[in-house]
Amino acid sequence: MAAACPATSEAEFRRIELEVMVRHRGRLRELTIHRVEGGVVLLGRAVSFYGKQIAFHEVKTLLDELVIGNRIAVDVPSRNLR
């Protein structure tokens, strides 16, 4: 049986969200860490799949909880196809 993850405060979530957003402001538009049973899920918007991946990696590195989902949407630029 795995050990329970330590409970991170909401204030710490907000601090990590802000830190990652500032560090990668050109790649992320929004980032929210949401607690769910068994860990946390990332929500937000990124300008590329790389931005989504880097946000996941950064939060996973900074947070002492299991990241069980990455629901960061990627804003794919629309192309005017004629």
BATI-264404 format. One record per residue: residue number from 1; residue in one letter; x, y, z of N, C-alpha, C, O in turn. Coordinates in Angstrom, 1 decimal, always signed. Layout:
N
  resi  resn      nu      nv      nw     cau     cav     caw      cu      cv      cw      ou      ov      ow
   NUM     a       X       Y       Z       X       Y       Z       X       Y       Z       X       Y       Z
...
END
This chain:
82
  resi  resn      nu      nv      nw     cau     cav     caw      cu      cv      cw      ou      ov      ow
     1     m    +0.8    -1.2    +0.0    +0.0    +0.0    +0.0    +0.9    +1.2    +0.0    +1.8    +1.3    +0.8
     2     a    +0.6    +2.2    -0.9    +1.4    +3.4    -1.0    +1.1    +4.3    +0.2    +0.0    +4.4    +0.7
     3     a    +2.1    +5.1    +0.5    +2.0    +6.1    +1.6    +1.1    +7.2    +1.1    +1.1    +7.6    -0.1
     4     a    +0.3    +7.8    +2.0    -0.5    +8.9    +1.6    +0.3   +10.1    +1.3    +1.4   +10.4    +1.9
     5     c    -0.1   +10.9    +0.3    +0.6   +12.1    +0.0    +0.3   +13.2    +1.0    -0.8   +13.3    +1.6
     6     p    +1.3   +14.0    +1.3    +1.1   +15.1    +2.3    +0.1   +16.1    +1.7    +0.1   +16.3    +0.5
     7     a    -0.7   +16.7    +2.6    -1.7   +17.7    +2.1    -1.0   +19.0    +1.9    -0.5   +19.6    +2.9
     8     t    -1.0   +19.5    +0.7    -0.5   +20.8    +0.4    -1.6   +21.8    +0.6    -2.7   +21.6    +0.2
     9     s    -1.2   +23.0    +1.2    -2.3   +24.0    +1.4    -2.7   +24.7    +0.1    -1.9   +24.7    -0.9
    10     e    -3.8   +25.3    +0.1    -4.3   +26.0    -1.1    -3.4   +27.2    -1.4    -3.1   +27.5    -2.5
    11     a    -2.8   +27.8    -0.3    -1.9   +28.9    -0.5    -0.6   +28.5    -1.2    -0.1   +29.2    -2.1
    12     e    -0.2   +27.3    -0.9    +1.0   +26.7    -1.6    +0.7   +26.4    -3.0    +1.5   +26.6    -3.9
    13     f    -0.5   +25.9    -3.3    -1.0   +25.7    -4.7    -0.9   +27.0    -5.5    -0.3   +27.0    -6.6
    14     r    -1.4   +28.1    -4.9    -1.4   +29.4    -5.6    +0.0   +29.9    -5.8    +0.3   +30.4    -6.9
    15     r    +0.9   +29.7    -4.9    +2.3   +30.1    -5.0    +3.0   +29.3    -6.1    +3.7   +29.9    -6.9
    16     i    +2.7   +28.0    -6.2    +3.3   +27.2    -7.3    +2.7   +27.6    -8.6    +3.5   +27.7    -9.6
    17     e    +1.4   +27.8    -8.7    +0.8   +28.2   -10.0    +1.4   +29.5   -10.5    +1.8   +29.6   -11.6
    18     l    +1.6   +30.5    -9.6    +2.1   +31.8    -9.9    +3.6   +31.6   -10.4    +4.0   +32.2   -11.4
    19     e    +4.4   +30.9    -9.6    +5.8   +30.6   -10.0    +5.9   +30.0   -11.4    +6.8   +30.5   -12.2
    20     v    +5.1   +29.0   -11.7    +5.2   +28.4   -13.0    +4.7   +29.3   -14.1    +5.3   +29.4   -15.2
    21     m    +3.6   +30.1   -13.8    +3.1   +31.0   -14.8    +4.2   +32.1   -15.1    +4.3   +32.4   -16.3
    22     v    +4.8   +32.6   -14.1    +5.8   +33.7   -14.4    +7.0   +33.1   -15.1    +7.5   +33.7   -16.1
    23     r    +7.5   +31.9   -14.7    +8.6   +31.3   -15.4    +8.4   +31.0   -16.8    +9.3   +31.1   -17.7
    24     h    +7.1   +30.7   -17.2    +6.8   +30.2   -18.5    +5.7   +31.0   -19.1    +4.8   +30.5   -19.8
    25     r    +5.7   +32.3   -18.9    +4.6   +33.2   -19.3    +4.3   +33.2   -20.8    +3.2   +33.5   -21.2
    26     g    +5.3   +32.9   -21.6    +5.1   +32.9   -23.0    +4.5   +31.6   -23.5    +4.0   +31.5   -24.6
    27     r    +4.4   +30.6   -22.6    +3.9   +29.3   -23.0    +2.6   +28.9   -22.3    +1.8   +28.1   -22.8
    28     l    +2.3   +29.6   -21.2    +1.1   +29.3   -20.4    +0.2   +30.5   -20.4    +0.7   +31.6   -20.1
    29     r    -1.1   +30.3   -20.5    -2.1   +31.4   -20.3    -2.8   +31.3   -19.0    -3.1   +32.4   -18.4
    30     e    -3.1   +30.1   -18.6    -3.7   +29.9   -17.3    -3.2   +28.6   -16.7    -2.7   +27.7   -17.4
    31     l    -3.2   +28.6   -15.3    -2.8   +27.3   -14.7    -3.4   +27.3   -13.3    -3.3   +28.2   -12.5
    32     t    -4.1   +26.2   -13.0    -4.8   +26.0   -11.7    -4.5   +24.5   -11.3    -4.5   +23.6   -12.1
    33     i    -4.1   +24.4   -10.0    -3.9   +23.1    -9.4    -5.2   +22.7    -8.6    -5.5   +23.5    -7.7
    34     h    -5.8   +21.6    -9.0    -7.1   +21.3    -8.3    -6.9   +19.9    -7.6    -6.5   +18.9    -8.2
    35     r    -7.2   +19.9    -6.3    -7.1   +18.7    -5.5    -8.3   +17.8    -5.8    -9.4   +18.2    -5.9
    36     v    -7.9   +16.5    -6.0    -8.9   +15.4    -6.2    -8.5   +14.2    -5.4    -7.4   +14.2    -4.8
    37     e    -9.4   +13.3    -5.2    -9.0   +12.1    -4.5    -7.8   +11.4    -5.1    -7.8   +11.1    -6.3
    38     g    -6.8   +11.2    -4.3    -5.6   +10.5    -4.8    -4.5   +11.4    -5.3    -3.4   +10.9    -5.6
    39     g    -4.7   +12.7    -5.4    -3.7   +13.6    -5.9    -4.2   +14.9    -6.4    -5.2   +15.5    -5.8
    40     v    -3.6   +15.5    -7.4    -4.0   +16.7    -8.0    -4.1   +16.6    -9.5    -3.5   +15.7   -10.2
    41     v    -4.9   +17.5   -10.1    -5.1   +17.6   -11.5    -4.8   +19.0   -11.9    -5.1   +20.0   -11.2
    42     l    -4.1   +19.2   -13.1    -3.7   +20.5   -13.6    -4.8   +20.9   -14.6    -5.2   +20.1   -15.5
    43     l    -5.2   +22.2   -14.5    -6.1   +22.8   -15.4    -5.5   +24.0   -15.9    -4.8   +24.7   -15.2
    44     g    -5.9   +24.4   -17.1    -5.4   +25.7   -17.7    -5.4   +25.7   -19.2    -6.0   +24.9   -19.8
    45     r    -4.6   +26.6   -19.7    -4.4   +26.8   -21.1    -3.0   +27.0   -21.5    -2.3   +27.8   -20.8
    46     a    -2.5   +26.4   -22.5    -1.1   +26.6   -23.0    -1.2   +26.9   -24.5    -2.1   +26.6   -25.2
    47     v    -0.1   +27.5   -25.0    +0.0   +27.9   -26.4    +0.5   +26.8   -27.3    +0.5   +26.9   -28.5
    48     s    +1.1   +25.7   -26.6    +1.6   +24.6   -27.4    +1.6   +23.3   -26.5    +1.4   +23.4   -25.3
    49     f    +1.8   +22.2   -27.1    +1.9   +21.0   -26.4    +3.2   +21.0   -25.5    +3.2   +20.4   -24.4
    50     y    +4.2   +21.7   -26.0    +5.4   +21.8   -25.1    +5.1   +22.6   -23.8    +5.6   +22.2   -22.8
    51     g    +4.3   +23.7   -24.0    +3.9   +24.4   -22.8    +3.2   +23.6   -21.8    +3.3   +23.7   -20.6
    52     k    +2.3   +22.7   -22.3    +1.5   +21.8   -21.5    +2.4   +20.8   -20.7    +2.3   +20.6   -19.6
    53     q    +3.4   +20.3   -21.5    +4.4   +19.3   -20.9    +5.2   +20.0   -19.9    +5.5   +19.4   -18.8
    54     i    +5.7   +21.2   -20.2    +6.7   +21.9   -19.2    +5.9   +22.2   -18.0    +6.5   +22.2   -16.9
    55     a    +4.6   +22.6   -18.1    +3.9   +22.9   -16.9    +3.7   +21.7   -16.0    +3.9   +21.8   -14.8
    56     f    +3.4   +20.6   -16.6    +3.3   +19.3   -15.9    +4.6   +19.0   -15.1    +4.6   +18.7   -13.9
    57     h    +5.7   +19.1   -15.9    +7.0   +18.7   -15.3    +7.3   +19.7   -14.1    +7.8   +19.2   -13.1
    58     e    +7.1   +21.0   -14.3    +7.4   +22.0   -13.3    +6.6   +21.7   -12.0    +7.1   +21.7   -10.9
    59     v    +5.3   +21.5   -12.2    +4.4   +21.3   -11.0    +4.8   +20.0   -10.3    +4.9   +20.0    -9.1
    60     k    +5.1   +19.0   -11.1    +5.5   +17.7   -10.5    +6.7   +17.8    -9.7    +6.9   +17.2    -8.6
    61     t    +7.7   +18.7   -10.1    +8.9   +18.9    -9.4    +8.7   +19.7    -8.2    +9.4   +19.4    -7.2
    62     l    +7.9   +20.7    -8.2    +7.7   +21.6    -7.1    +6.7   +21.1    -6.0    +6.7   +21.6    -4.9
    63     l    +5.8   +20.2    -6.4    +4.7   +19.7    -5.5    +5.0   +18.4    -4.9    +5.6   +17.5    -5.5
    64     d    +4.7   +18.2    -3.6    +4.9   +17.0    -2.9    +3.7   +16.1    -3.0    +3.4   +15.3    -2.1
    65     e    +2.9   +16.2    -4.1    +1.7   +15.4    -4.2    +1.7   +14.8    -5.6    +2.4   +15.3    -6.5
    66     l    +1.0   +13.7    -5.8    +0.9   +13.0    -7.1    +0.1   +13.8    -8.1    -1.1   +14.1    -7.8
    67     v    +0.6   +14.1    -9.2    -0.2   +14.7   -10.3    -0.8   +13.6   -11.1    -0.1   +12.9   -11.8
    68     i    -2.1   +13.4   -11.0    -2.8   +12.3   -11.6    -3.5   +12.7   -12.9    -4.0   +11.8   -13.6
    69     g    -3.5   +14.0   -13.2    -4.1   +14.4   -14.5    -3.6   +15.7   -15.0    -3.3   +16.6   -14.2
    70     n    -3.5   +15.8   -16.3    -3.1   +17.1   -16.9    -4.2   +17.5   -17.9    -4.2   +17.0   -19.1
    71     r    -5.1   +18.4   -17.5    -6.2   +18.8   -18.3    -5.9   +20.2   -18.8    -6.8   +21.0   -19.0
    72     i    -4.7   +20.5   -19.1    -4.3   +21.8   -19.7    -4.7   +21.7   -21.2    -4.1   +20.9   -21.9
    73     a    -5.5   +22.7   -21.6    -5.9   +22.7   -23.0    -4.9   +23.4   -23.8    -4.3   +24.4   -23.4
    74     v    -4.6   +22.9   -25.0    -3.7   +23.6   -25.9    -4.4   +24.4   -26.9    -5.3   +23.9   -27.7
    75     d    -4.1   +25.7   -27.0    -4.8   +26.6   -27.9    -4.0   +26.5   -29.3    -3.0   +27.1   -29.4
    76     v    -4.6   +25.7   -30.2    -3.9   +25.6   -31.5    -4.4   +26.8   -32.3    -5.6   +27.0   -32.5
    77     p    -3.4   +27.5   -32.9    -3.8   +28.7   -33.7    -4.7   +28.3   -34.9    -4.4   +27.3   -35.6
    78     s    -5.7   +29.0   -35.1    -6.6   +28.7   -36.3    -5.9   +29.2   -37.5    -5.2   +30.2   -37.6
    79     r    -6.1   +28.4   -38.6    -5.5   +28.7   -39.8    -6.6   +29.1   -40.8    -7.6   +28.4   -40.9
    80     n    -6.4   +30.1   -41.5    -7.3   +30.5   -42.5    -7.1   +29.7   -43.8    -6.3   +30.1   -44.7
    81     l    -7.8   +28.6   -44.0    -7.6   +27.7   -45.1    -8.5   +28.1   -46.2    -9.7   +28.3   -46.0
    82     r    -8.0   +28.3   -47.4    -8.8   +28.7   -48.5    -8.7   +27.7   -49.6    -9.3   +27.9   -50.7
END
